[in-house]
């Protein structure tokens, strides 16, 4: 197999993975109990930080698999190492075809990766703009201020815009025909008809779950900010009526 195709995939993943990882790294430690909207022991308080930690492990494993399999297809990979990688990561009755698929940077995978990068960069920008005010837990910090500049002048929850963007990109990449999960994990049917419908079914469930979670989270956050800032928050919502997507919602 020619080296250029695997190397393109490896280089792209080496870019996507670390940026995605940064967006899942909490920028601040948990706030004090008195600053939290809900009990520090409640599931809704703990879930964002726990899910981010799990997400980072998942992303790192995914990144390594997406890099390792194409690397095994290159001439620069020692034969013994290539054989070991294939034994560990390629569970297919047609390993050569599976490796060829994973080693190809397809348009769908590229689009998904670009969405991950864009969403992650937006979320990290929100971390920096809010500074100490950005916590994964719903909270009102000591000397809390209402930030309305930067991306917050376009939508009221730009960090969730970023999360939505990178999550949709993640679903595209994870369940694309050229992904390690679909091509090499052995978890998906070899029948293309069954596999395609299963993949899109999983994407639909994940998107619906994400939309419901973000809807509830944004409403809780809006109620918290309205209660604390009152007229200042209401004036901001008049200037910025959109929660997550400009001119849409």
C-alpha positions as CSV (number, residue, x, y, z in Angstrom):
1,X,0.0,0.0,0.0
2,X,1.3,3.5,-0.8
3,X,2.4,5.5,2.2
4,X,0.9,8.9,1.3
5,X,-2.7,8.0,2.0
6,X,-2.1,6.6,5.5
7,X,0.2,9.5,6.3
8,X,-2.5,12.0,5.4
9,X,-4.9,10.3,7.8
10,X,-2.3,10.1,10.5
11,X,-1.4,13.8,10.2
12,X,-5.0,14.8,10.3
13,X,-5.7,12.8,13.4
14,X,-2.5,14.1,15.1
15,X,-4.1,17.6,14.6
16,X,-7.7,16.7,15.6
17,X,-6.9,14.7,18.6
18,X,-5.0,17.1,20.8
19,X,-7.4,20.0,20.0
20,X,-10.4,17.9,20.9
21,X,-8.7,16.8,24.1
22,X,-8.2,20.5,25.1
23,X,-11.8,21.2,24.7
24,X,-12.7,18.5,27.2
25,X,-10.3,19.7,29.8
26,X,-12.1,21.6,32.6
27,X,-10.5,25.1,32.7
28,X,-11.3,25.6,36.4
29,X,-11.5,23.4,39.5
30,X,-15.0,22.7,40.9
31,X,-16.4,25.8,42.6
32,X,-17.2,26.0,46.3
33,X,-20.4,24.4,47.5
34,X,-22.0,27.7,48.3
35,X,-21.5,28.9,44.7
36,X,-23.2,25.9,43.2
37,X,-26.8,26.0,41.9
38,X,-27.4,22.4,43.1
39,X,-25.8,20.1,45.7
40,X,-22.2,19.1,44.9
41,X,-23.2,15.5,45.3
42,X,-26.1,15.6,42.8
43,X,-25.8,13.8,39.5
44,X,-26.5,16.9,37.4
45,X,-23.7,18.7,39.2
46,X,-21.2,15.9,38.8
47,X,-22.2,14.6,35.3
48,X,-20.4,17.3,33.1
49,X,-17.0,16.7,34.8
50,X,-17.4,12.9,34.8
51,X,-18.5,12.8,31.2
52,X,-15.6,15.0,30.1
53,X,-13.1,12.7,31.8
54,X,-14.6,9.7,30.2
55,X,-14.7,11.6,26.9
56,X,-11.0,12.3,27.1
57,X,-10.2,8.7,27.6
58,X,-12.4,7.8,24.6
59,X,-10.9,10.4,22.4
60,X,-7.3,9.4,23.2
61,X,-8.1,5.7,22.5
62,X,-9.8,6.6,19.3
63,X,-7.0,8.8,18.2
64,X,-4.4,6.1,18.9
65,X,-6.4,3.5,16.9
66,X,-6.9,5.8,14.0
67,X,-3.2,6.6,13.8
68,X,-1.8,3.1,14.7
69,X,-3.7,1.2,11.9
70,X,-2.7,3.5,9.1
71,X,0.9,3.5,10.5
72,X,0.9,-0.3,10.2
73,X,0.1,0.1,6.5
74,X,3.2,2.3,5.8
75,X,6.7,1.2,4.8
76,X,8.2,3.0,7.8
77,X,6.5,0.7,10.3
78,X,8.7,-2.3,11.2
79,X,7.1,-5.6,10.0
80,X,7.0,-7.0,13.5
81,X,5.3,-3.9,14.9
82,X,2.9,-3.8,12.0
83,X,1.9,-7.4,12.6
84,X,1.4,-6.7,16.3
85,X,-0.8,-3.7,15.6
86,X,-2.9,-5.6,13.2
87,X,-3.4,-8.5,15.6
88,X,-4.5,-6.1,18.4
89,X,-6.6,-3.6,16.4
90,X,-7.9,-5.2,13.2
91,X,-10.8,-7.6,13.8
92,X,-12.1,-8.3,10.3
93,X,-12.4,-11.3,8.1
94,X,-10.8,-9.2,5.4
95,X,-8.0,-7.3,7.2
96,X,-6.4,-5.9,4.1
97,X,-9.6,-4.2,3.0
98,X,-10.3,-3.0,6.6
99,X,-6.8,-1.5,6.8
100,X,-7.1,0.2,3.4
101,X,-10.4,1.8,4.5
102,X,-9.1,3.1,7.8
103,X,-5.9,4.4,6.1
104,X,-8.0,6.6,3.7
105,X,-9.0,10.2,4.7
106,X,-12.5,10.3,3.2
107,X,-14.5,13.5,2.6
108,X,-17.0,12.6,5.3
109,X,-14.3,11.9,7.9
110,X,-12.5,15.1,6.9
111,X,-15.7,17.2,7.3
112,X,-16.3,15.6,10.7
113,X,-12.7,16.3,11.8
114,X,-13.0,19.9,10.7
115,X,-16.2,20.2,12.8
116,X,-14.4,18.8,15.8
117,X,-11.6,21.4,15.3
118,X,-14.0,24.3,14.9
119,X,-16.2,23.4,17.8
120,X,-13.2,22.7,20.1
121,X,-11.5,26.0,19.2
122,X,-14.8,27.9,19.9
123,X,-15.2,26.2,23.3
124,X,-11.6,26.9,24.3
125,X,-12.1,30.5,23.3
126,X,-15.1,30.6,25.7
127,X,-12.9,29.2,28.4
128,X,-10.4,32.0,28.0
129,X,-13.0,34.8,27.7
130,X,-14.9,33.7,30.9
131,X,-11.7,32.8,32.8
132,X,-12.5,31.9,36.4
133,X,-16.3,32.2,35.7
134,X,-16.3,29.2,33.4
135,X,-17.0,26.0,35.4
136,X,-18.5,22.7,34.3
137,X,-20.9,23.0,37.2
138,X,-23.8,25.5,37.1
139,X,-22.6,28.1,39.6
140,X,-22.6,31.8,40.5
141,X,-19.0,32.7,41.5
142,X,-17.9,35.3,44.0
143,X,-18.0,38.7,42.2
144,X,-19.6,37.1,39.2
145,X,-20.0,39.2,36.1
146,X,-22.2,38.9,33.1
147,X,-19.9,38.5,30.0
148,X,-21.6,39.8,26.9
149,X,-18.6,40.4,24.6
150,X,-16.8,38.2,22.0
151,X,-18.9,35.2,20.9
152,X,-21.4,36.1,23.7
153,X,-22.4,39.1,21.6
154,X,-23.8,36.6,18.9
155,X,-25.3,33.8,21.0
156,X,-25.8,33.5,24.8
157,X,-24.3,30.0,25.0
158,X,-21.4,29.8,22.5
159,X,-19.6,27.1,24.5
160,X,-22.6,24.9,23.8
161,X,-22.5,25.9,20.2
162,X,-18.9,24.6,20.2
163,X,-20.0,21.4,22.0
164,X,-22.7,20.8,19.5
165,X,-20.4,21.3,16.6
166,X,-17.6,19.0,17.9
167,X,-20.1,16.4,19.0
168,X,-21.8,16.2,15.6
169,X,-18.3,16.0,14.0
170,X,-17.4,13.2,16.4
171,X,-20.5,11.3,15.4
172,X,-19.6,11.7,11.7
173,X,-16.0,10.5,12.3
174,X,-16.7,7.7,14.7
175,X,-19.3,6.0,12.6
176,X,-17.9,6.7,9.1
177,X,-17.1,3.7,6.9
178,X,-13.4,4.6,7.0
179,X,-13.3,4.8,10.8
180,X,-11.5,2.2,13.0
181,X,-14.7,1.6,14.9
182,X,-16.7,0.6,11.9
183,X,-14.0,-1.0,9.7
184,X,-11.8,-2.8,12.2
185,X,-13.4,-3.2,15.6
186,X,-15.6,-6.2,14.6
187,X,-18.6,-4.6,16.3
188,X,-20.5,-3.8,13.1
189,X,-22.1,-6.2,10.6
190,X,-20.3,-6.9,7.3
191,X,-23.6,-6.5,5.5
192,X,-23.6,-2.9,4.1
193,X,-27.4,-2.5,4.3
194,X,-27.5,-3.5,8.0
195,X,-24.4,-1.6,8.9
196,X,-25.5,1.7,7.2
197,X,-28.9,1.7,9.0
198,X,-27.3,0.8,12.3
199,X,-24.8,3.6,12.0
200,X,-27.4,6.2,11.2
201,X,-29.7,4.9,13.9
202,X,-26.9,5.3,16.5
203,X,-26.2,8.8,15.2
204,X,-29.9,9.7,15.5
205,X,-30.1,8.5,19.1
206,X,-26.9,10.3,20.1
207,X,-28.0,13.6,18.4
208,X,-31.4,13.4,20.1
209,X,-29.9,12.8,23.5
210,X,-27.4,15.6,23.0
211,X,-30.1,18.0,21.9
212,X,-32.3,17.2,24.9
213,X,-29.4,17.6,27.4
214,X,-28.3,21.0,25.9
215,X,-31.9,22.2,25.9
216,X,-32.3,21.5,29.6
217,X,-28.9,22.7,30.5
218,X,-29.3,26.1,28.7
219,X,-32.7,26.6,30.3
220,X,-31.3,26.0,33.8
221,X,-28.4,28.3,33.1
222,X,-30.7,31.0,31.8
223,X,-32.9,30.8,34.8
224,X,-29.9,31.0,37.2
225,X,-28.5,34.0,35.4
226,X,-31.8,35.8,35.2
227,X,-32.3,35.3,38.9
228,X,-28.9,36.7,39.8
229,X,-28.5,39.6,37.3
230,X,-32.2,40.5,36.7
231,X,-32.5,43.5,34.4
232,X,-29.0,43.3,33.1
233,X,-29.6,39.7,31.9
234,X,-33.0,40.7,30.3
235,X,-31.4,43.6,28.5
236,X,-28.7,41.2,27.1
237,X,-31.4,38.7,25.9
238,X,-33.0,41.5,24.0
239,X,-29.7,42.3,22.2
240,X,-28.8,38.7,21.8
241,X,-32.0,36.6,21.4
242,X,-30.4,33.5,20.1
243,X,-29.2,30.8,22.5
244,X,-26.9,28.7,20.4
245,X,-27.1,29.3,16.6
246,X,-27.4,32.9,15.3
247,X,-30.7,33.6,13.5
248,X,-31.9,30.1,14.1
249,X,-32.3,29.3,17.9
